Amino acid sequence: MKAAVIQFKASTNKENNLKKIISFISKAASKNATLCAFPEFMMFYTNSSQTPKQLANLAETINGNFVTTIAKVAKKNNIQVIGSFYEKSRTKDRVYDTSFVIDKSGKVISTYRKIHLYDALGFRESDKIVSGSKITKPVNTSLGKIGMMICYDLRFPEMSRSLAAAGSEVLVVPSAWVQGNMKEEHWITLNKTRAIENGCYVIAPDQVGNIYCGRSLVVDPYGKILLDMKKKQGIDFVKIDLNKVKQTRKILPLLKNRRTDVYPTLKA
């Protein structure tokens, strides 16, 4: 199956970004991709001057215009779409950073609210975002069983392992990875490691421009980088072969060789 990966620079204008997103979905479908994956914060870029209240006012529900429009375009083009948006929450002046999976019929079949907020290296996402409270179970798609993570979640191996143990064959990680010292090295290493240790594909579409580093990646179950979009904006394609997941997990049975009976015996 063919997946389309989108890397672009989101502007602060939600409507302009939505037009770009619609165009990318149509282009992905025209190239016979069965699924189209977008980066984190595709809805719009927020800078440091934007207040939590302003962000909350711009956020939408899952039934709002942003996701609904994408769902209609997915249905029209007979393609699955994975992306993210700022979702309204019940917490005053806070939003969720939420990813979604839309099927070919235009139905939202899965959502995931980012659990690990980027309160590190001088950033405090928790000033504007409220964290989710659960890992979403893998969802069936044309690419296989997909487990959802978002950006900073990559740094927490417990999450990807939980998703793999629950049946994920592909991890999709919409991201907006901030530039900085050693950040691209971390990005590449973490994506490869999550693929290797779980014997699965990792699809990680990333924002480029503004403060973000680009380098959208697709890594196969043995750790080979199949796609690196460097700094270019646009769309690229990669084939996903679930036989590679089966073969890798057979010759390197890390999930089977775990000793979950022993791990809890270690006390702090």
N, C-alpha and C positions, 0 to 999 in steps of 0.2 A: 504494500500500500504506500501511496505517496503522501507525504505531509508537506505543507507549505509553512515556512517560518518567516515571520515579518519582523523587520528591524526598522524603526523609524524614530524621528525626533518629534515628540508630541509638543504642541504649542499650548498656550494657556487658554485657547479658545476651543471649547467643547464641540461646537458645531463643525468647525473646520477639521478637527481630528476625526469626527464621525464620517465626514465625506471621504477622507483618506482611507479610513477603515473599510468603508463600503467598496471603494475602488480595489483595495487589496483582496477582499473576499472574492469579488468578481474575477479578478485576474487569476487567483489561485484555482478557482473552479474551471476557468478556461484552459488551464494546464493539467486538468484531470487530477488535481489533488483531492483527497477524500476528507482532509482535515486541515484547518488553517489555524495557526497558533500565534497569538499576539503577546507583546510584552506587558509588564505591570505598568500602571499609570497611563494606559493608552487613552483614557478618558480626557485627561488634560494634565499639563505640567503645573506643579505648584512650587512657587519660590518661597524664600524665607520671609518675605514681607506679607504673605497671605495669612490671615488670622484663622484660628480654628473655627470661628463662627462663619467666616466667609466660605471656608471649605465645606462646612456642614450645610450651608445654604445651597451650594452647587451640587451636592450629592443627590443621588436618586435611589428609589427602591428598585428591586429586581423587575418590577412591572413598569418602570419609568421609560421615557422615550429612548434613552441610550441603548439599553439591552433589548428592548422591544424592536427597535429599528434593525439592530444587528440580527436578531432572530428572523425577522421577515426576509432579510437579504440572504441569510443562510438557507432558508426554505426555498426561495426563488432560485438559488444556484445549486440546490441539492448538495450542500457541503456542511460538514461539522465545523464549529468554530469554538476555540478556547480563547478567552480574554479575561480582562479584569475591569473593575469599576469602583468608584467610591460609593459605598452603600450607606444610606441613612441608618442611624442607630437610635436607640432610646436614650443613650447617654448624651447629655447636653453638650453641644459643640464638639462632638466627636463622631467619627465615621468608621465604618469597617473598610478594610482593603480586601475586596472580595473578588475571587475568580469564579468563572462560570464555564460550563460545557453546554453547548447547544447542538442538538442533533440535526439531521438532514430535514426533518419535518418542521424545524423552527422551534422545537420545544427545549426549554432549559431542563436538562436532565441531571445536573449536579452543580452545586456551589460549594465554595470553600472560603472561609474567612481567615485571613492570615493570623497565625498564632504567635509567631515570634516577631515582635516589633523591633525595628532597627534603632535601639537605644545604645549606640556604640560609636566610637570614633568621632565624637563631637556632635552626633545627630540624636534627636529624640522624637521618634515617630509617635510615641505615646502622648505627646503634647497635642496631637491632632487626631490620632487613630486609637480606637479601642480594639483590643485583641480578640480573636475568636477563641472558642473554648473547646473545640474538638477537631480531630482529624476526620476528614470526609472519606468514607470507604471508596475503594476503587470503582470506577464506572466503566461499563462495556462500551467500546467504540469500534469503528472499523479498523483502528490501529491495534486493537487489543484492549486489555484492562489498563486503564489510565489512573494513576494516582496523582493528586494535585498538591503542589507546594507553591510557595511564593518567595522568591528572592532570598532574604535573610534566613529562611527556613533551611537553606542548603547547608548552613553551618552547624546544624543540629542533626547528627546521624541517626538519632533515635527515631526521628520522624520518617525518614526515607526507609529505614529498616522495617518500621511498623507497616508502612504501605506495601512494601515488597512481601512481607510475611502474610499480608491480607490478600495477596494475589496480583499486585501490580506488575505489569510487564513493561510498562512505559511510565516514566515520571515526567510530567510537564510542569515547568517552573517559570511562569511569567515573571520577569525581573526588570528592575531598574537599578543596576549595580553602579554604585557611586565610584567615580574615579578617585585615585589616591595612591599613596606609596604601597607597592606590592599588590594592589587590589586586583589587577588583571591576572596576576599569577595565582592569587587565591581563587578567583573565579574559575579559571581553567582547571586547577587542581581539584577543587571541590566537585565540579561537575563530573570530572573523570572518576573521582573516587566514589561518588554516589552510584555511578553506573557499575563500576567494577565490584564493589562490595555487595551489591544487590543483584548482579547479573541481569540488568535491565537496560533499556534505552533511557537516555535523558534528553529531553527536548527543552532547551532553555532560551526562549526569545527574550532579547534584552533591548532596553532603550539605548539610543545613541544621541550624542549631543547634549546640550544643557550641561548637567554635571555628571552625565552617565557615560560609561566606557564602551558600550557596544559589545562586540565579540559574541554575538548570539551563537550558540553551540547546539550541535546534536552529537551525542556520544553513543557508541554502540555498547552492547553488554560486556565486551572484553576491554573496553576503555579506549577504543579507537575513535578519534575525532572524525566524524563524517562530514561535518559542516562547521566552518568558522567564518562568520560574515564580516569579520574585521570591523571597519568603521563606516561601511557603506549603508545608506538607507535603501530599503527596498524589500524584495521578496526572493526567497531561494527555496529549493526543494530537496527533499531527501527521501529515500525509500526505507521503509520500516519492514523488517522481515522477522516475524515472531519465531521462526525456526532457529534464529541465532540466539534468542532468549533460551529456548529449550536446550539447544546444544551446549551453550555456555554453562547453564545451571547443571547440566549432566556431568561435564568434565571438571567443573569447579563448583561443587555442591555446597556453597557457603551457607545457604539457608538451611539445608538439611543437617549440616555439621555443627550448627549452633548448640551450645550446652546451656539451654535456658533453665535446666535444673540446678546448675552450679552458680550462675551469675548472681542470683539474689543473696548468696551466702556471704558476700563481701560487705562488711559494715564499715561505715565511715569512722 
